[in-house]
Amino acid sequence: MGWLWWIIVGAVAGWLAGNLMRGGGFGFLVNLLVGIVGAVIGGWVFGLLGISTGDGIIGSLVTALVGAILLLWIVSLFKKNR
């Protein structure tokens, strides 16, 4: 059942990040991808900074959300330069 939680947390984090950064979600599959990649980025950044968000669902969601927001921010930097 662990992979199901990854999908749910990834989709929710991607959707929240899409709403915060762009004003709307991207659709389920893109939200899922943004959330999962964001979880990896967030885990890496929090690890570098020595920050622990805990092992629960809320900690996972916060980590994925922060990472997804960073991912969308980085993508927006490249889009604006074109």
Contacts in CASP RR format, 6 or more apart in sequence:
PFRMAT RR
TARGET T0000
AUTHOR 0000-0000-0000
METHOD contacts of the structure
MODEL  1
MGWLWWIIVGAVAGWLAGNLMRGGGFGFLVNLLVGIVGAVIGGWVFGLLG
ISTGDGIIGSLVTALVGAILLLWIVSLFKKNR
5 57 0 8 1.000
5 60 0 8 1.000
6 36 0 8 1.000
6 39 0 8 1.000
7 32 0 8 1.000
9 35 0 8 1.000
9 39 0 8 1.000
9 57 0 8 1.000
9 60 0 8 1.000
9 61 0 8 1.000
9 64 0 8 1.000
10 31 0 8 1.000
10 32 0 8 1.000
10 34 0 8 1.000
10 35 0 8 1.000
10 36 0 8 1.000
10 38 0 8 1.000
10 39 0 8 1.000
10 64 0 8 1.000
10 68 0 8 1.000
11 28 0 8 1.000
11 31 0 8 1.000
11 32 0 8 1.000
11 35 0 8 1.000
12 61 0 8 1.000
12 64 0 8 1.000
13 34 0 8 1.000
13 35 0 8 1.000
13 38 0 8 1.000
13 39 0 8 1.000
13 61 0 8 1.000
13 64 0 8 1.000
13 65 0 8 1.000
13 67 0 8 1.000
13 68 0 8 1.000
14 25 0 8 1.000
14 26 0 8 1.000
14 31 0 8 1.000
14 32 0 8 1.000
14 34 0 8 1.000
14 35 0 8 1.000
14 38 0 8 1.000
14 64 0 8 1.000
14 65 0 8 1.000
14 68 0 8 1.000
15 25 0 8 1.000
15 26 0 8 1.000
15 27 0 8 1.000
15 31 0 8 1.000
16 65 0 8 1.000
16 68 0 8 1.000
17 34 0 8 1.000
17 35 0 8 1.000
17 38 0 8 1.000
17 65 0 8 1.000
17 67 0 8 1.000
17 68 0 8 1.000
17 69 0 8 1.000
17 71 0 8 1.000
17 72 0 8 1.000
18 24 0 8 1.000
18 25 0 8 1.000
18 26 0 8 1.000
18 31 0 8 1.000
18 34 0 8 1.000
18 68 0 8 1.000
18 72 0 8 1.000
19 25 0 8 1.000
20 69 0 8 1.000
21 69 0 8 1.000
21 72 0 8 1.000
21 73 0 8 1.000
21 76 0 8 1.000
22 72 0 8 1.000
25 31 0 8 1.000
26 34 0 8 1.000
34 68 0 8 1.000
34 71 0 8 1.000
34 72 0 8 1.000
35 64 0 8 1.000
35 65 0 8 1.000
35 67 0 8 1.000
35 68 0 8 1.000
35 71 0 8 1.000
36 64 0 8 1.000
37 68 0 8 1.000
37 71 0 8 1.000
38 64 0 8 1.000
38 66 0 8 1.000
38 67 0 8 1.000
38 68 0 8 1.000
38 70 0 8 1.000
38 71 0 8 1.000
39 60 0 8 1.000
39 63 0 8 1.000
39 64 0 8 1.000
39 67 0 8 1.000
39 68 0 8 1.000
41 67 0 8 1.000
41 68 0 8 1.000
41 70 0 8 1.000
41 71 0 8 1.000
42 63 0 8 1.000
42 64 0 8 1.000
42 66 0 8 1.000
42 67 0 8 1.000
42 70 0 8 1.000
43 63 0 8 1.000
43 67 0 8 1.000
45 66 0 8 1.000
45 67 0 8 1.000
45 70 0 8 1.000
46 52 0 8 1.000
46 53 0 8 1.000
46 63 0 8 1.000
46 66 0 8 1.000
53 59 0 8 1.000
53 60 0 8 1.000
53 62 0 8 1.000
53 63 0 8 1.000
END
